[in-house]
Amino acid sequence: MRAGEPDSFGPVGRAGLGEDPADVGLDRVAASNAVTVDALTDGLLLMALAMTLTRTLGLVGRAARLPARTAAAPHGVPTGTRGG
């Protein structure tokens, strides 16, 4: 270690011999920061809720840009054709 360098690598602490400090694994990060199983579960549920809400809003936005269907041209029937 050179003079003036910090003694640790951020919140995960010192990496083991030959380990990359950026590749320490979720278990070591959670243990060194005292993350509980409940907090991890809550975070995953919140992320899933946010993803679902984002996708739903995206689909609503895409549907709003679709052209309106008319009674004369039902969905899937090209305009200018007659049924039957």
TANOR-V516071 format. One record per backbone hydrogen bond with DSSP energy under -1.0 kcal/mol. CO is the residue of the C=O (numbers start at 1). NH is the residue of the N-H. E is the energy in kcal/mol with one decimal. If there is no record, write none. Layout:
co:CO nh:NH e:E
co:CO nh:NH e:E
This chain:
co:2 nh:5 e:-1.7
co:10 nh:13 e:-1.3
co:16 nh:19 e:-2.3
co:20 nh:23 e:-1.9
co:25 nh:29 e:-1.8
co:26 nh:30 e:-2.8
co:27 nh:31 e:-2.2
co:28 nh:32 e:-2.5
co:29 nh:33 e:-1.4
co:30 nh:35 e:-2.6
co:36 nh:40 e:-2.0
co:37 nh:41 e:-2.6
co:38 nh:42 e:-2.6
co:39 nh:43 e:-2.2
co:40 nh:44 e:-2.2
co:41 nh:45 e:-2.4
co:42 nh:46 e:-2.5
co:43 nh:47 e:-2.2
co:44 nh:48 e:-2.3
co:45 nh:49 e:-2.4
co:46 nh:50 e:-2.4
co:47 nh:51 e:-2.3
co:48 nh:52 e:-2.2
co:49 nh:53 e:-2.5
co:50 nh:54 e:-2.4
co:51 nh:55 e:-2.4
co:52 nh:56 e:-2.6
co:53 nh:57 e:-2.5
co:54 nh:58 e:-2.1
co:55 nh:59 e:-2.4
co:56 nh:60 e:-2.3
co:57 nh:61 e:-2.2
co:58 nh:62 e:-2.2
co:59 nh:63 e:-2.5
co:60 nh:64 e:-1.9
co:74 nh:77 e:-2.2
co:78 nh:81 e:-1.0
